[in-house]
Amino acid sequence: MNTEVLHPGEVSLAQWKSVYRGAAARLADHAWPVIEASAAAVTRILAKGEPVYGINTGFGKLASVRIGDEDLATLQRNIVLSHAAGTGEPSPVPVIRLMMALKLASLAQGASGVRVETVKLLEAMLTLGLTPVVPSQGSVGASGDLAPLSHMAATMIGVGEIDVGGVRKPALEALARAGLSPVELGPKEGLALLNGTQFSTANALAGLFEAEVLFQSALVTGALSTEAAKGSDTPFDPRIHQLRRHAGQIETAAALRALMASSDIRASHLKEDERVQDPYCLRCQPQVMGAALDVLRQAAFTLATEANGVSDNPLIFPEADEALSGGNFHAEPVAFAADMIALAVCEIGSIAERRIAMLVDPALSGLPAFLTPKPGLNSGFMIPQVTAAALVSENKQKAYPASVDSIPTSANQEDHVSMAAHGARRLLSMVENATAVIGIELLAAAQGCDFHAPLTSSAALEAVRGAVRSKVAHLSDDRHFHPDMEAANILVRTGAIIDAAAGVPLPGATT
């Protein structure tokens, strides 16, 4: 297994993606003295005898309640147990592993006051594949992702459940079997573990990484659909896009040109084609997909910044022995980024569905009705297009911005919140819906190109069509369609059609 070495504040999106995909992670050696200095500063701050939020006071609306020295450890344990109040299905293991790595890198910046032994336990759990079972619902994305992170912190003190290789075990048992012991939390540590945006950020990053695969796959299927409909590549001429200046549009047009380069199908209708212009779903791909790419890149920039920041409160400044209360836990940047990703995913699926609808309509595509040689006796792609329409409509509902919502919590002490957590959490389901749409388009476009034989497309698109036909046969007569769709989904989800078109560089959001 690959191990990513995390240099706090300098971790790349490629490294976060690697952890999400299953790599182990550990802190760079230079982080440990910084962590130790931060914990020592908490000891000195406490020695002053002054009230410091979350260290020797209550939390939220109870911040004015002073806690005696004899109860400081109990205070930190209590906040973890009381705040572990999430609900819903367990979050996906890859997302929680990423959340743990994000928290690890945040604590290692020396602004959280957590001891080395506590951070080492979190690192060991991540390295050994001990993943806390974290309910997916319960965070409003301000004051940090309190409930989800509390479930993580609870396992570190031996409470709750841990996923070990897909099997849920009591936390104490899982730790013991791995040769680890639960930690007794010191001053500030409970609050530091559960205060932060790491749950929202992990979900948003997961959505971003999957959306990037979706985007590149949709470029490939969009080009293949253009070939199936005998569409023109003139709208992809670089001169058009240079005049508008949007980078995503320029790069998308270049990718579409490259995907269709040297196509016999395209050459067959360069002359004497009565059609003057293609429908928008073909002609405006650079404008729509390019805009989606630009939005994904902006979201990637925001999330890369957030992932390398510290969203704890209060923050410890060892050089001055100060603890400053602020609002870095407010996840508004993450909420905005998640909303942007949602919009991009929605539009990628939306324009793809329009291409499917165009292909099955003989008046628009010039192909047999519903892409079947015997329409009437066979229904062909009639209902897969309906399924695509249903999925796109569902994504439109999911794409409503989460960041415009807020509801006060903690007796109005926390009176404006970001709703970043569920804004980010919806992204994987939206990508799943859009992936199914792109899978249907992949099948429809390959079927459409089959009707143009013996003409062939470009080398890249023929390789893609070959990848499809290695899993799904041409549809001559109606058959059980669901297995075909599942096979196509896998080709899209795993990036197999991107790999098949490997000779063509496709623009990405995180590179």
Secondary structure, DSSP 8 states (H G I E B T S, - for coil): --EEEE-TT---HHHHHHHHTT-EEEE-TTHHHHHHHHHHHHHHHHHTT---TTTSB--GGGTT-B--GGGHHHHHHHHHHHH---EEEE--HHHHHHHHHHHHHHHTTS-S---HHHHHHHHHHHHTTEEE--EEE---SSSSSHHHHHHHHHHHTT-SEEEETTEEEEHHHHHHHTT-------TTHHHHHHSSSHHHHHHHHHHHHHHHHHHHHHHHHHHHHHHHTT--SGGG-HHHHHHH--HHHHHHHHHHHHHHTT-HHHHTTSSS----S--HHHHTHHHHHHHHHHHHHHHHHHHHHHHTS---SSEEETTTTEEE---TT--HHHHHHHHHHHHHHHHHHHHHHHHHHHHH-HHHH-S-GGG-SSBTTB-TTHHHHHHHHHHHHHHHHHTS-STT----BTTTTB-----HHHHHHHHHHHHHHHHHHHHHHHHHHHHHHHTTTT----HHHHHHHHHHHTTS---SS----HHHHHHHHHHHHTTHHHHHTTTS----S--
